[in-house]
Amino acid sequence: MLIQLLPIGDMDLGLAAEICRGLSREFDARTEILHSKFDPEPARHPESRQYHSTEILTRMAKLTGADGNTHRLLGVTPLDLYI
């Protein structure tokens, strides 16, 4: 199994690497950090300064399986999300 981690927004890549190591250990899976840019701004709600999680998930769904290798895609972000 391959778990791909997608940093969303300004994500600390050191933290992303630590998350990958933990996922790999817990699920006995290969992990990798995707280095493609994922701009969360289209999902931003200006009044609340939060990001609509459903919009982000919809865009993420288009990324899964694009390369034929993704078994799981995990988005990680320091942003304030709402449903």
C-alpha positions in Angstrom: 0.0 0.0 0.0 1.1 3.5 -0.7 0.0 6.5 1.4 0.7 9.9 -0.2 0.7 13.0 2.0 -0.4 16.2 0.4 0.7 19.4 2.2 -2.0 22.0 1.9 -1.0 25.7 2.4 2.2 26.5 4.3 3.0 23.2 5.8 6.2 22.4 7.7 7.9 19.7 5.6 9.8 18.4 8.7 6.4 17.8 10.3 5.1 16.2 7.1 8.2 13.8 7.1 7.5 12.9 10.7 3.9 12.1 9.9 5.0 9.9 7.0 7.3 8.0 9.3 4.5 7.4 11.8 2.1 6.3 9.1 4.6 4.0 7.6 5.3 2.4 10.9 1.7 2.1 12.0 0.3 0.8 8.7 3.3 -1.1 7.4 3.0 1.0 4.2 5.2 3.0 1.9 4.7 6.7 2.3 5.7 9.7 0.3 5.2 13.5 0.4 3.7 15.0 -2.7 5.6 18.1 -3.7 2.9 19.4 -6.0 1.5 22.8 -5.1 -2.0 22.6 -3.6 -3.4 26.1 -3.3 -6.1 26.3 -0.7 -7.2 29.9 -1.5 -10.2 28.9 -3.8 -11.7 27.3 -0.6 -11.2 30.4 1.6 -14.1 32.1 3.2 -13.0 35.7 3.5 -15.4 36.7 6.3 -14.5 33.9 8.7 -10.9 33.5 7.4 -11.5 29.8 7.3 -11.3 27.2 4.5 -14.2 25.0 3.3 -13.1 21.5 3.9 -15.5 20.0 1.4 -14.1 22.1 -1.4 -10.6 21.0 -0.5 -11.7 17.3 -0.4 -13.4 17.6 -3.8 -10.2 19.0 -5.4 -8.1 16.3 -3.6 -10.4 13.6 -5.0 -9.4 14.6 -8.5 -5.7 13.8 -7.6 -6.3 10.3 -6.4 -5.4 7.6 -8.8 -4.1 10.1 -11.4 -0.8 8.3 -11.4 -2.2 4.8 -10.8 -0.2 4.4 -7.6 -2.2 6.2 -4.9 -3.9 3.9 -2.5 -4.5 6.6 0.1 -4.2 10.3 -0.1 -3.9 12.3 3.2 -4.1 16.1 3.1 -2.4 17.8 6.0 -2.7 21.5 6.8 -2.2 24.1 9.5 -5.2 26.0 8.2 -8.5 26.5 10.0 -11.1 24.4 8.3 -14.9 24.3 8.5 -17.4 21.8 7.1 
